Amino acid sequence: MNKLKFSSSPYLLQHAHNPVHWQEWGEEALSMAKAQNKPLIISIGYAACHWCHVMEHESFSDNEVADFMNENFICIKVDREERPDIDQIYMDAVHLINGQGGWPLNAFALPDGKPFFAGTYFNKKRWMDVMKQISDLYKNEYVKIEEYANELTLGINKNPLEITGNSESKMITTDDYIKLKDQWMAQFDDKLGGFTRAPKFPLPTSWEFLLQYYYFTNDKEALSAVEVTLDEMAKGGIYDQIGGGFARYSVDAEWRVPHFEKMLYDNAQLVSLYSHAYQITQKKRYKEVVKETLEFIEREMTDKDGGCYSSLNADSEGVEGKFYVWSYDEFLDLFEGDERELLINYYQITKNGNWEDGINILLPVSSKEDFAEKQSVDLDTFESILLGANDKLMQNRDKKERPSTDNKVLTAWNGLMIKGYCDAYKAFGKDEYLEKALSIASFIKDNMIKKDGELLRNYMDGKASISGFHDDYAIFAEACIEIYSVTFDKHWLELSKQLTEYCIDHFYDSEFGMFYYTSDENEMLVARKFELSDNVIPSSNSIMANVLFKLSHYYDNSSYSDILTRMVSHEIGNVEKSAIWYANWASVIGLITNDITEVAIMGNDSHNVSGLLQRNYLPASLFMGGTSENLPLLTNKLVDGTTIYVCRNKTCNLPVTSPDEAMEQINIYNNLIQ
């Protein structure tokens, strides 16, 4: 075995038996490269990555390939989920070289880590050719390689705030906010939902913005875009119809054929999104999706110690998606008679396969309501048949070889899951959802925070490791605010404030007014980067902006407001030009331009009253309260009985005791754009 046998990453452990002399990133590997004057191969991937496994099988398990790598390079394997800081640098390199990236990511670098060439997947022949060329150039034309590495590293270090010219402050108006929706509509697929492209990713942050936009404007087109997207995803192959949970993306524009890996971060955010959409629409299917997805998380993605695992592989038995698909005969063997015909039609099962080579994905042809009506079957009867059939399919599927699980617990992704559970609790009032949120949060607090306040990123097999990155702090800080908002346990709000203060001390750049992705105490790489744009996961800076916004209200802290204002003013230009890729920033701007209500609920029944109010979708309301006047806005508000104060800009309406009266006040305050 190579040195990866000591790793805390399942992805790296998968390569521990390779004949390649893999090492983890660190001073030992870099020192060895300098001492032996060998270039680095930095190969980056993750456990659920299909093509990473292909390249591992074709090349890294091959003795001929391994011998050449070992003789001519120092070989480093990186789990991009454990070390996104390293991935970020070399992904920037491959983008600068090729214009596009992906995983596996294979970079060649000088012994000090400066990259000079990078690509993604290579088959064995191409990989050998590339390595031979690189090795020859390094030995015979080192000066050229060094010059290019220095130029490429300068490009990687370019400050995005300087590149985009966003170093000047700029304010945004309500009218500017209203115009942002047009960017969504220009790319929206009005028949199939999502954006008009393939592959198709869920991108929950984008649709969260449109829900917020609908709340402020009552724009039905914005809500309809979200509904079409969520309806189509819920009946697509991207959603596991019998086991719950979403795959990472669909390879087509119809949500039909998934890339079968399941990621915690996708499912956590989609639980939040479907919960919010249910609060507005009360659609039964949205409630089912949340319930089924959380059952999947509990069943397959939750560690006995309380944290949640990172992902499920796309492959089993060496075949992508094999665990999730069905042959015609396999499906027929499970059912008979009229029930069989009904299910074949509903899931579009065919002899030739609805995917490829006689293979079928479970693809509901329509909603259950439309299907039952078309088949002249009572809806309750069909739902009962479908429930029994799905149980039978699940039992049969569980006999197959399961995809492998990446069982490392990442702080940032678990923070998203805490928020997902909190949002589900708000929407449906199920105590078990709040209990799960508290269980994960307590796990992180007990296992991932050091005495000096430093947060760790990774936990596996009873051991926490790797200094946290800015997304770990920002996302967990946001999750702690969510827990406070539904429990009124101030301990969680104080923890959010503590994490934020640590970020200001160790991640904040006062020159540009943004937070670096890596701490000033972390290992220095060839570049220190800002994470700014919102992708599948919102950027750590946009999440921190949201945290600062809320903490500034909770604690009446003007220094938080000042940092927030500077951050948002820098990103307004990007939002105006490309709002879809700055969607979480757009949502923060929505809160700033439209303002929010502070809802203080004081008294012994404050928790129950808060729960009743928060069954509604209230993205512009901050909830606080309890039985102690322990925040500025709660001062002098504790009286006999349970009392609700609806406030804005430190000015409160007359107190009320009825949730209905409070909702009326909230609606009047927030019904500003019509």
QUIGIGI-V415770 format. One record per residue. N is the residue number from 1. SS is DSSP state (@ for helix, = for strand, . for the rest). OMEGA is omega as a letter, one per 40 degrees, with the letter a starting at -180 (none if undefined). BURIAL is 1 if it has 9 or more other C-alpha atoms within 8 Angstrom, else 0. Layout:
n	ss	omega	burial
N	SS	OMEGA	BURIAL
N	SS	OMEGA	BURIAL
This chain:
n	ss	omega	burial
1	.	i	0
2	.	a	1
3	@	i	1
4	@	i	1
5	@	i	1
6	@	a	0
7	.	i	1
8	.	a	1
9	.	i	1
10	@	i	1
11	@	i	1
12	@	i	1
13	@	i	1
14	.	a	0
15	.	a	1
16	.	a	1
17	.	i	0
18	.	i	1
19	.	i	1
20	.	i	1
21	.	a	1
22	.	i	1
23	=	i	1
24	.	i	1
25	.	i	1
26	.	a	0
27	@	a	0
28	@	a	0
29	@	a	1
30	@	i	1
31	@	i	1
32	@	i	1
33	@	i	1
34	@	a	1
35	@	a	0
36	@	a	0
37	.	i	0
38	.	i	1
39	=	i	1
40	=	i	1
41	=	i	1
42	=	a	1
43	=	a	1
44	=	i	1
45	=	i	1
46	.	a	1
47	.	a	1
48	.	a	1
49	.	a	1
50	@	a	1
51	@	i	1
52	@	i	1
53	@	i	0
54	@	a	0
55	@	i	1
56	@	a	1
57	@	a	1
58	@	a	1
59	@	a	1
60	@	i	1
61	.	a	1
62	.	a	1
63	@	i	1
64	@	i	0
65	@	a	1
66	@	a	1
67	@	a	1
68	@	i	0
69	@	a	1
70	@	a	1
71	@	a	0
72	@	a	1
73	=	i	1
74	=	a	1
75	=	a	1
76	=	i	1
77	=	a	1
78	=	i	1
79	=	a	1
80	.	a	1
81	.	i	0
82	.	a	1
83	.	i	1
84	@	i	1
85	@	i	1
86	@	i	1
87	@	a	1
88	@	a	0
89	@	a	1
90	@	i	1
91	@	i	1
92	@	i	1
93	@	a	1
94	@	i	1
95	@	i	1
96	@	a	1
97	@	a	0
98	@	a	0
99	.	i	0
100	.	a	0
101	.	a	1
102	.	a	0
103	.	e	1
104	.	i	1
105	=	a	1
106	=	a	1
107	=	i	1
108	=	a	1
109	=	i	1
110	.	i	1
111	.	i	1
112	.	i	0
113	.	i	1
114	.	a	1
115	=	i	1
116	=	i	1
117	=	i	1
118	=	i	1
119	=	a	1
120	.	a	1
121	.	i	1
122	.	i	1
123	.	a	1
124	@	a	1
125	@	a	0
126	@	i	0
127	@	i	1
128	@	i	1
129	@	a	0
130	@	a	0
131	@	i	1
132	@	i	0
133	@	a	0
134	@	a	0
135	@	i	1
136	@	i	1
137	@	a	1
138	@	a	1
139	@	a	0
140	@	a	0
141	.	a	1
142	@	a	1
143	@	i	0
144	@	i	0
145	@	a	1
146	@	i	1
147	@	a	0
148	@	i	1
149	@	i	1
150	@	i	1
151	@	a	0
152	@	i	1
153	@	i	1
154	@	i	0
155	@	i	0
156	@	a	1
157	.	i	1
158	.	a	0
159	.	a	0
160	@	i	0
161	@	i	1
162	@	a	1
163	@	a	0
164	.	a	0
165	.	a	0
166	.	i	1
167	.	i	0
168	.	a	0
169	.	i	0
170	.	i	0
171	.	a	0
172	.	a	1
173	.	i	0
174	@	i	0
175	@	i	0
176	@	i	0
177	@	a	1
178	@	a	0
179	@	a	0
180	.	a	1
181	@	a	1
182	@	i	0
183	@	i	1
184	@	a	1
185	@	a	0
186	@	a	0
187	@	a	0
188	=	i	1
189	.	a	1
190	.	i	0
191	.	a	0
192	.	a	1
193	.	a	1
194	.	i	1
195	=	a	0
196	.	i	0
197	.	i	0
198	.	e	0
199	.	a	1
200	=	i	1
201	=	i	1
202	.	i	1
203	.	a	1
204	@	a	1
205	@	i	1
206	@	a	1
207	@	i	1
208	@	i	1
209	@	a	1
210	@	i	1
211	@	i	1
212	@	a	1
213	@	i	1
214	@	a	1
215	@	a	1
216	@	a	1
217	@	a	1
218	.	a	1
219	.	a	1
220	@	i	0
221	@	i	0
222	@	i	1
223	@	a	1
224	@	i	0
225	@	i	1
226	@	a	1
227	@	i	1
228	@	a	1
229	@	a	1
230	@	i	1
231	@	a	0
232	@	i	1
233	@	a	1
234	@	i	1
235	.	i	1
236	.	i	1
237	.	i	1
238	.	i	1
239	=	i	1
240	.	a	1
241	.	a	1
242	.	a	0
243	.	a	1
244	.	i	1
245	.	a	1
246	=	i	1
247	.	a	1
248	.	i	1
249	=	i	1
250	=	a	1
251	.	a	1
252	.	a	1
253	.	a	1
254	.	a	1
255	.	a	1
256	.	a	1
257	.	a	1
258	=	i	1
259	=	a	1
260	.	i	1
261	.	i	1
262	=	a	1
263	=	i	1
264	@	a	1
265	@	i	1
266	@	a	1
267	@	i	1
268	@	a	1
269	@	i	1
270	@	i	1
271	@	i	1
272	@	a	1
273	@	i	1
274	@	i	1
275	@	i	1
276	@	i	1
277	@	i	1
278	@	i	1
279	@	a	1
280	@	a	0
281	@	a	0
282	.	i	0
283	.	a	0
284	@	a	0
285	@	i	0
286	@	i	1
287	@	i	1
288	@	a	0
289	@	i	1
290	@	a	1
291	@	a	0
292	@	a	1
293	@	i	1
294	@	i	1
295	@	i	1
296	@	i	1
297	@	a	1
298	@	a	0
299	@	a	0
300	@	a	0
301	.	a	1
302	=	a	1
303	.	a	1
304	.	i	0
305	.	i	0
306	.	i	1
307	.	a	1
308	=	a	1
309	.	a	1
310	.	a	1
311	=	i	1
312	=	a	1
313	.	i	1
314	.	a	1
315	=	i	1
316	=	a	1
317	.	i	0
318	.	a	0
319	=	i	0
320	=	i	1
321	.	a	1
322	@	a	1
323	@	a	1
324	@	a	0
325	.	a	1
326	=	i	1
327	=	i	1
328	@	a	1
329	@	i	0
330	@	a	0
331	@	a	1
332	@	a	1
333	.	a	0
334	.	a	0
335	.	i	0
336	.	i	1
337	@	a	0
338	@	i	0
339	@	i	1
340	@	a	1
341	@	i	1
342	@	a	0
343	@	i	1
344	@	i	1
345	@	a	1
346	@	a	1
347	@	i	1
348	.	i	1
349	.	a	1
350	.	i	1
351	.	a	0
352	.	a	1
353	.	i	1
354	.	i	1
355	.	a	1
356	=	i	0
357	.	i	0
358	.	a	1
359	=	a	1
360	=	i	1
361	.	i	1
362	.	a	1
363	.	i	1
364	.	a	1
365	.	a	1
366	.	i	0
367	.	i	0
368	@	a	1
369	@	a	0
370	@	a	0
371	@	a	1
372	@	i	1
373	@	a	1
374	@	a	0
375	.	a	0
376	.	i	0
377	.	i	1
378	.	a	0
379	@	i	1
380	@	i	0
381	@	a	0
382	@	i	1
383	@	i	1
384	@	i	0
385	@	a	1
386	@	i	1
387	@	i	0
388	@	i	0
389	@	i	0
390	@	i	1
391	@	a	1
392	@	i	1
393	@	a	1
394	@	i	1
395	@	i	0
396	@	a	0
397	@	a	1
398	.	i	0
399	.	a	0
400	.	i	0
401	.	a	0
402	.	i	0
403	.	i	1
404	.	a	0
405	=	i	1
406	=	a	1
407	.	i	1
408	.	a	1
409	=	a	1
410	=	a	1
411	@	a	1
412	@	a	1
413	@	i	1
414	@	i	1
415	@	i	1
416	@	a	1
417	@	i	1
418	@	i	1
419	@	i	1
420	@	i	1
421	@	i	1
422	@	i	1
423	@	i	1
424	@	i	1
425	@	i	1
426	@	a	1
427	@	a	1
428	@	i	0
429	.	a	1
430	.	a	0
431	@	a	0
432	@	i	0
433	@	i	1
434	@	i	1
435	@	i	0
436	@	i	1
437	@	a	1
438	@	i	1
439	@	i	1
440	@	a	1
441	@	i	1
442	@	i	0
443	@	a	1
444	@	a	1
445	@	a	0
446	@	a	0
447	@	a	0
448	.	a	1
449	=	i	1
450	.	a	0
451	.	a	0
452	.	i	0
453	.	i	1
454	.	i	1
455	=	i	1
456	=	a	1
457	=	a	1
458	=	i	1
459	=	i	1
460	=	i	1
461	.	i	0
462	.	a	0
463	=	i	0
464	=	a	1
465	=	i	1
466	=	i	0
467	=	a	1
468	.	i	1
469	.	a	1
470	@	i	1
471	@	i	1
472	@	a	1
473	@	a	1
474	@	a	1
475	@	i	1
476	@	i	1
477	@	i	1
478	@	i	1
479	@	i	1
480	@	i	1
481	@	i	1
482	@	i	1
483	@	i	1
484	@	a	1
485	@	i	1
486	@	a	1
487	@	a	0
488	.	i	1
489	.	a	1
490	@	i	0
491	@	a	0
492	@	i	1
493	@	i	1
494	@	i	0
495	@	i	1
496	@	i	1
497	@	i	1
498	@	i	1
499	@	i	1
500	@	i	1
501	@	i	0
502	@	i	1
503	@	i	1
504	@	a	1
505	@	a	0
506	@	a	1
507	.	a	1
508	=	i	1
509	=	a	1
510	.	i	0
511	.	a	0
512	.	i	0
513	.	i	1
514	=	i	1
515	=	i	1
516	=	i	1
517	.	a	1
518	.	a	1
519	.	i	1
520	.	i	0
521	.	a	0
522	.	i	0
523	.	a	0
524	.	i	0
525	.	a	0
526	.	i	1
527	.	i	1
528	.	a	1
529	.	i	1
530	=	i	1
531	.	a	1
532	.	a	0
533	.	i	0
534	.	i	1
535	.	i	1
536	.	i	1
537	.	i	0
538	.	i	1
539	.	a	1
540	@	i	1
541	@	i	1
542	@	i	1
543	@	i	1
544	@	i	1
545	@	i	1
546	@	i	1
547	@	i	1
548	@	i	1
549	@	a	1
550	@	i	1
551	@	i	1
552	@	i	1
553	@	a	0
554	@	a	1
555	.	a	0
556	.	a	0
557	.	a	1
558	@	i	0
559	@	i	0
560	@	i	1
561	@	a	1
562	@	i	0
563	@	i	1
564	@	a	1
565	@	a	0
566	@	i	1
567	@	a	1
568	@	a	1
569	@	i	1
570	@	a	1
571	@	a	1
572	@	i	1
573	@	i	0
574	@	i	1
575	@	a	1
576	@	a	0
577	@	a	0
578	@	a	1
579	@	a	1
580	@	a	1
581	@	i	1
582	@	a	1
583	@	i	1
584	@	i	1
585	@	i	1
586	@	i	1
587	@	i	1
588	@	i	1
589	@	i	1
590	@	i	1
591	@	a	1
592	@	a	0
593	@	a	1
594	@	i	1
595	.	a	1
596	.	i	1
597	=	i	1
598	=	a	1
599	=	i	1
600	=	a	1
601	=	a	1
602	=	i	1
603	.	a	1
604	.	a	1
605	.	a	0
606	@	a	1
607	@	a	1
608	@	i	0
609	@	i	1
610	@	i	1
611	@	i	1
612	@	i	1
613	@	a	1
614	.	i	1
615	.	i	1
616	.	i	1
617	.	a	1
618	.	a	0
619	.	a	0
620	.	i	1
621	=	i	1
622	=	a	1
623	=	i	1
624	=	i	1
625	=	a	1
626	=	a	1
627	.	a	1
628	.	i	0
629	.	a	1
630	.	i	0
631	.	a	0
632	@	a	1
633	@	i	0
634	@	a	1
635	.	i	1
636	.	a	0
637	.	a	0
638	.	i	1
639	.	i	0
640	.	a	0
641	.	i	0
642	.	a	1
643	=	a	1
644	=	i	1
645	=	i	1
646	=	a	1
647	=	i	1
648	=	i	1
649	.	i	0
650	.	i	0
651	=	a	0
652	=	i	1
653	.	i	0
654	.	a	0
655	.	i	1
656	=	i	1
657	.	a	1
658	.	i	0
659	@	i	1
660	@	i	0
661	@	i	1
662	@	i	1
663	@	i	1
664	@	i	0
665	@	i	1
666	@	a	1
667	@	i	0
668	@	i	0
669	@	a	1
670	@	a	1
671	.	a	1
672	.	a	1
673	.	a	0
674	.	none	0
